[in-house]
């Protein structure tokens, strides 16, 4: 009996010791976690040197972009479209938030990427309604290669490929920022058109075509070397085609055109162009040619995402040896015997 009681007592002591050790270890763990959290908040190594690492407040919308580009509200939650039973109220709220996003992107292009916001046409009286673009300083004076970015139709403005992606997914795949960063890292000047910032009453920007023609007349058309590279998404391809038809010196200035799911029809007055289209094929798969334009897979079946998925292949093509045959040597990836054009119809808008 005494032996049994002794064993029971020993077991109880062991259980108490285990529980005490468990509690102590968790207290120490909590203290360690809190210390680490405090260190993360105050350590200079966790604060990036550029404004791009800071939380970007999106106007008075109640939302912000995180360091990684996620669109979040004050409580850290993602955007929800259906917050009311009234669809019109939800849509109106979405449009207001979209306008705040546009202004935020304008600010980022200026403060973080150093692009100047230039009214067009140049020299317009301040009392007149005008459009504007974003452009690198010394764009006209430098001998650098030029990257011109043109979005599609809809509500998207300068700096955006797809507003829906920016709000619902992430800032970077939906915006032109990765293209701008790449250009600046590879010694390109940048010009971002704003073709949807147009309309009746806007001097020389009464429609997207006139906007682009004004930009050509005042910036691109005056360049002396054939070093302009263009990326045009969706309806932006129609804008480029119009320029190629109307401007006699287009082929003398534009070197390469990368279309992303462009909806243009017909030939482009330029020696080298590729249309990366929405497709289920692997990214950059050769799909044929259409009226002198090479067709390749963007690597996504979703129209708004094509600029993002084709991006690295576009960069590689832009940096190819200029003395090589224009992309002919790369027609080896899943080459098709058929001439395929998977371009979407010109009714498609970026802002889905």
MOBELFEN-V191763 format. One record per residue. N is the residue number from 1. RES is the residue in three letters. PSI is psi in whole degrees, -180 to 180 (999 if undefined). Layout:
n	res	psi
N	RES	PSI
N	RES	PSI
//
This chain:
n	res	psi
1	UNK	-47
2	UNK	-38
3	UNK	-39
4	UNK	-45
5	UNK	-37
6	UNK	-39
7	UNK	-42
8	UNK	-44
9	UNK	-40
10	UNK	-40
11	UNK	-44
12	UNK	-41
13	UNK	-41
14	UNK	-42
15	UNK	-44
16	UNK	-43
17	UNK	-40
18	UNK	-46
19	UNK	-42
20	UNK	-44
21	UNK	-39
22	UNK	-46
23	UNK	-43
24	UNK	-44
25	UNK	-38
26	UNK	-34
27	UNK	-45
28	UNK	-37
29	UNK	-44
30	UNK	-42
31	UNK	-41
32	UNK	-41
33	UNK	-44
34	UNK	-39
35	UNK	-43
36	UNK	-40
37	UNK	-42
38	UNK	-40
39	UNK	-39
40	UNK	-35
41	UNK	-29
42	UNK	-16
43	UNK	128
44	UNK	-24
45	UNK	-17
46	UNK	8
47	UNK	117
48	UNK	158
49	UNK	-14
50	UNK	158
51	UNK	-20
52	UNK	-17
53	UNK	-13
54	UNK	154
55	UNK	124
56	UNK	115
57	UNK	132
58	UNK	81
59	UNK	-140
60	UNK	28
61	UNK	-16
62	UNK	5
63	UNK	165
64	UNK	163
65	UNK	131
66	UNK	175
67	UNK	-35
68	UNK	-2
69	UNK	4
70	UNK	143
71	UNK	115
72	UNK	153
73	UNK	-174
74	UNK	-23
75	UNK	6
76	UNK	11
77	UNK	150
78	UNK	162
79	UNK	136
80	UNK	126
81	UNK	-47
82	UNK	90
83	UNK	-3
84	UNK	157
85	UNK	-10
86	UNK	111
87	UNK	-38
88	UNK	-35
89	UNK	-43
90	UNK	-42
91	UNK	-41
92	UNK	-41
93	UNK	-42
94	UNK	-43
95	UNK	-41
96	UNK	-42
97	UNK	-39
98	UNK	-39
99	UNK	-39
100	UNK	-38
101	UNK	-43
102	UNK	-47
103	UNK	-36
104	UNK	-42
105	UNK	-39
106	UNK	-46
107	UNK	-44
108	UNK	-42
109	UNK	-33
110	UNK	-50
111	UNK	-34
112	UNK	-28
113	UNK	-1
114	UNK	23
115	UNK	138
116	UNK	139
117	UNK	113
118	UNK	120
119	UNK	145
120	UNK	145
121	UNK	157
122	UNK	141
123	UNK	9
124	UNK	143
125	UNK	139
126	UNK	-22
127	UNK	-14
128	UNK	144
129	UNK	128
130	UNK	161
131	UNK	-174
132	UNK	162
133	UNK	176
134	UNK	134
135	UNK	150
136	UNK	148
137	UNK	146
138	UNK	28
139	UNK	-42
140	UNK	-24
141	UNK	-29
142	UNK	160
143	UNK	13
144	UNK	159
145	UNK	157
146	UNK	137
147	UNK	123
148	UNK	128
149	UNK	129
150	UNK	121
151	UNK	-177
152	UNK	-156
153	UNK	179
154	UNK	-152
155	UNK	-9
156	UNK	139
157	UNK	-173
158	UNK	134
159	UNK	-6
160	UNK	136
161	UNK	-45
162	UNK	111
163	UNK	-34
164	UNK	-38
165	UNK	-42
166	UNK	-43
167	UNK	-42
168	UNK	-20
169	UNK	-73
170	UNK	149
171	UNK	-43
172	UNK	-47
173	UNK	-22
174	UNK	-12
175	UNK	173
176	UNK	3
177	UNK	-44
178	UNK	-34
179	UNK	-42
180	UNK	-43
181	UNK	-44
182	UNK	-45
183	UNK	-47
184	UNK	-30
185	UNK	-19
186	UNK	24
187	UNK	41
188	UNK	142
189	UNK	157
190	UNK	138
191	UNK	124
192	UNK	112
193	UNK	165
194	UNK	57
195	UNK	-26
196	UNK	-6
197	UNK	68
198	UNK	164
199	UNK	173
200	UNK	133
201	UNK	-14
202	UNK	120
203	UNK	120
204	UNK	23
205	UNK	44
206	UNK	-14
207	UNK	168
208	UNK	-36
209	UNK	-44
210	UNK	-37
211	UNK	-50
212	UNK	-38
213	UNK	-37
214	UNK	-43
215	UNK	-41
216	UNK	-49
217	UNK	-35
218	UNK	-15
219	UNK	-71
220	UNK	-41
221	UNK	-16
222	UNK	-3
223	UNK	149
224	UNK	-16
225	UNK	157
226	UNK	72
227	UNK	22
228	UNK	129
229	UNK	131
230	UNK	138
231	UNK	121
232	UNK	126
233	UNK	137
234	UNK	-118
235	UNK	-17
236	UNK	-28
237	UNK	-34
238	UNK	-38
239	UNK	-45
240	UNK	-43
241	UNK	-40
242	UNK	-43
243	UNK	-42
244	UNK	-29
245	UNK	-34
246	UNK	-23
247	UNK	114
248	UNK	-29
249	UNK	13
250	UNK	-51
251	UNK	-16
252	UNK	-14
253	UNK	-38
254	UNK	125
255	UNK	-53
256	UNK	144
257	UNK	121
258	UNK	113
259	UNK	145
260	UNK	106
261	UNK	45
262	UNK	149
263	UNK	15
264	UNK	153
265	UNK	131
266	UNK	177
267	UNK	155
268	UNK	134
269	UNK	65
270	UNK	148
271	UNK	-18
272	UNK	115
273	UNK	145
274	UNK	137
275	UNK	109
276	UNK	108
277	UNK	161
278	UNK	131
279	UNK	154
280	UNK	-7
281	UNK	161
282	UNK	150
283	UNK	134
284	UNK	8
285	UNK	136
286	UNK	126
287	UNK	3
288	UNK	-159
289	UNK	155
290	UNK	115
291	UNK	46
292	UNK	-2
293	UNK	126
294	UNK	139
295	UNK	126
296	UNK	158
297	UNK	135
298	UNK	-19
299	UNK	9
300	UNK	144
301	UNK	-6
302	UNK	119
303	UNK	-50
304	UNK	-20
305	UNK	-4
306	UNK	-37
307	UNK	-35
308	UNK	-48
309	UNK	-29
310	UNK	-8
311	UNK	-54
312	UNK	-32
313	UNK	-35
314	UNK	-45
315	UNK	-44
316	UNK	-42
317	UNK	-42
318	UNK	-31
319	UNK	3
320	UNK	155
321	UNK	121
322	UNK	-16
323	UNK	-8
324	UNK	159
325	UNK	141
326	UNK	90
327	UNK	6
328	UNK	-36
329	UNK	-13
330	UNK	6
331	UNK	56
332	UNK	-15
333	UNK	110
334	UNK	52
335	UNK	136
336	UNK	148
337	UNK	-15
338	UNK	152
339	UNK	116
340	UNK	137
341	UNK	104
342	UNK	24
343	UNK	146
344	UNK	168
345	UNK	159
346	UNK	5
347	UNK	-9
348	UNK	135
349	UNK	150
350	UNK	-37
351	UNK	73
352	UNK	999
//
